[in-house]
Amino acid sequence: MTKRSYTCGLDAAIDVMGGKWKGLILFWLGEGPLRFGELRRTVSGISERILILQLRELEASGLVHREVHHQVPPKVEYSLTDFGHSLIAALGPLGQWGEDNMERLEALP
C-alpha cells in the first residue's frame, strides 16, 4: 500500500469522500444505522455493486462501521464511526450552501 500525500486539507477530504455516492451514503448514515437494503432504497439511483464498493471503501477509510449480526437470515448493519461523524459535522455547512443555492445551480446551463 502506498503512502498518500496531500497538498492541503481539502485535497485529503475530497479523496476520502470523493465521487457522487459517498457523500450521499455518509449523509444517510448520519441519520442513524441502516441495513444494506435500507441504504440501497434510500440512496436513490445507486446500483447494488457500486453501493458495495463504496461501503467497502468507506469502511477501509474508517468512516463507516459494518456490523454483522449472526442470525438467520444474516443481518448486516452500517453506521458511522466517530471519525465518520466528524466528517459529517464538517460537511454540514457545505450541505447548507447547496440547499441555499439549489435553485440557482439547477438553472445553470
Backbone torsions as a table, in degrees:
resi	resn	phi	psi	omega
1	MET	NA	129.5	-179.9
2	THR	-83.9	143.6	177.1
3	LYS	-73.0	134.1	179.9
4	ARG	-84.5	149.6	177.7
5	SER	-133.1	131.2	-177.4
6	TYR	-119.5	152.2	179.2
7	THR	-90.1	-22.8	177.7
8	CYS	-162.6	173.0	-179.2
9	GLY	-62.7	-36.8	179.2
10	LEU	-64.2	-38.6	176.7
11	ASP	-58.5	-45.1	179.8
12	ALA	-65.5	-44.5	-178.3
13	ALA	-64.4	-43.2	-179.8
14	ILE	-66.7	-35.3	178.8
15	ASP	-62.5	-43.7	-175.1
16	VAL	-75.2	-26.2	-178.3
17	MET	-127.2	17.8	-176.8
18	GLY	-61.7	161.6	179.6
19	GLY	94.5	171.0	-176.4
20	LYS	-72.4	-39.1	-166.1
21	TRP	-86.6	-34.9	-174.7
22	LYS	-61.0	-42.2	178.5
23	GLY	-60.7	-41.5	179.0
24	LEU	-67.8	-40.6	177.4
25	ILE	-61.8	-47.2	179.3
26	LEU	-62.0	-41.4	179.1
27	PHE	-57.1	-50.4	-176.6
28	TRP	-70.1	-34.6	176.6
29	LEU	-70.1	-21.5	175.0
30	GLY	-65.5	-20.8	177.3
31	GLU	-78.9	-18.2	-179.6
32	GLY	142.6	168.9	-178.6
33	PRO	-60.0	144.9	178.6
34	LEU	-137.1	145.9	171.7
35	ARG	-78.1	163.0	-176.3
36	PHE	-55.9	-48.8	-178.6
37	GLY	-62.0	-39.3	177.7
38	GLU	-64.4	-42.2	179.7
39	LEU	-64.9	-40.1	179.2
40	ARG	-63.8	-39.9	177.8
41	ARG	-70.3	-34.9	-176.3
42	THR	-74.1	-40.1	-179.8
43	VAL	-88.2	86.0	-174.1
44	SER	-60.7	130.0	174.8
45	GLY	94.3	-8.5	-178.8
46	ILE	-84.7	140.9	177.1
47	SER	-83.9	159.3	180.0
48	GLU	-59.3	-43.0	-179.1
49	ARG	-61.4	-46.3	-179.2
50	ILE	-67.5	-39.2	178.1
51	LEU	-61.1	-44.0	178.2
52	ILE	-59.9	-47.2	-179.8
53	LEU	-62.4	-43.9	-178.6
54	GLN	-66.6	-40.5	177.9
55	LEU	-63.9	-39.9	177.6
56	ARG	-61.9	-42.2	179.4
57	GLU	-66.9	-41.7	178.8
58	LEU	-65.9	-35.9	176.6
59	GLU	-68.2	-42.4	178.6
60	ALA	-63.9	-30.4	178.2
61	SER	-78.8	-10.1	179.8
62	GLY	85.1	11.9	-179.0
63	LEU	-88.6	-28.5	-175.1
64	VAL	-124.7	140.9	176.2
65	HIS	-108.1	133.9	177.7
66	ARG	-109.8	121.3	180.0
67	GLU	-117.9	125.5	178.9
68	VAL	-100.6	122.2	175.4
69	HIS	-96.7	118.3	-176.8
70	HIS	-80.2	95.8	178.8
71	GLN	-150.1	174.6	178.0
72	VAL	-116.8	121.7	-8.3
73	PRO	-70.6	158.7	-178.8
74	PRO	-59.8	143.6	179.8
75	LYS	-120.5	125.1	177.1
76	VAL	-118.6	129.2	-177.2
77	GLU	-124.4	138.9	179.8
78	TYR	-112.7	141.2	178.0
79	SER	-148.0	164.5	177.1
80	LEU	-81.2	143.6	170.8
81	THR	-83.1	175.8	174.2
82	ASP	-59.5	-38.6	177.4
83	PHE	-61.2	-42.2	177.7
84	GLY	-65.1	-40.6	177.3
85	HIS	-62.8	-35.5	179.1
86	SER	-66.2	-34.2	177.2
87	LEU	-70.2	-41.1	178.1
88	ILE	-59.5	-41.5	179.1
89	ALA	-62.1	-37.1	179.2
90	ALA	-72.7	-29.2	-178.4
91	LEU	-82.0	-15.3	-179.0
92	GLY	-51.7	-52.4	178.9
93	PRO	-61.7	-34.5	178.2
94	LEU	-66.8	-41.7	176.8
95	GLY	-62.9	-38.6	178.6
96	GLN	-65.7	-39.9	177.0
97	TRP	-59.9	-43.2	177.8
98	GLY	-61.8	-43.5	177.4
99	GLU	-60.6	-45.7	-177.8
100	ASP	-64.6	-27.2	-173.7
101	ASN	-117.0	12.0	-174.9
102	MET	-58.5	-45.8	-178.8
103	GLU	-62.2	-44.3	179.3
104	ARG	-61.7	-42.4	-179.2
105	LEU	-69.2	-37.4	178.4
106	GLU	-68.6	-24.8	-179.4
107	ALA	-83.1	-8.9	179.8
108	LEU	-64.8	145.8	179.8
109	PRO	-68.3	NA	NA
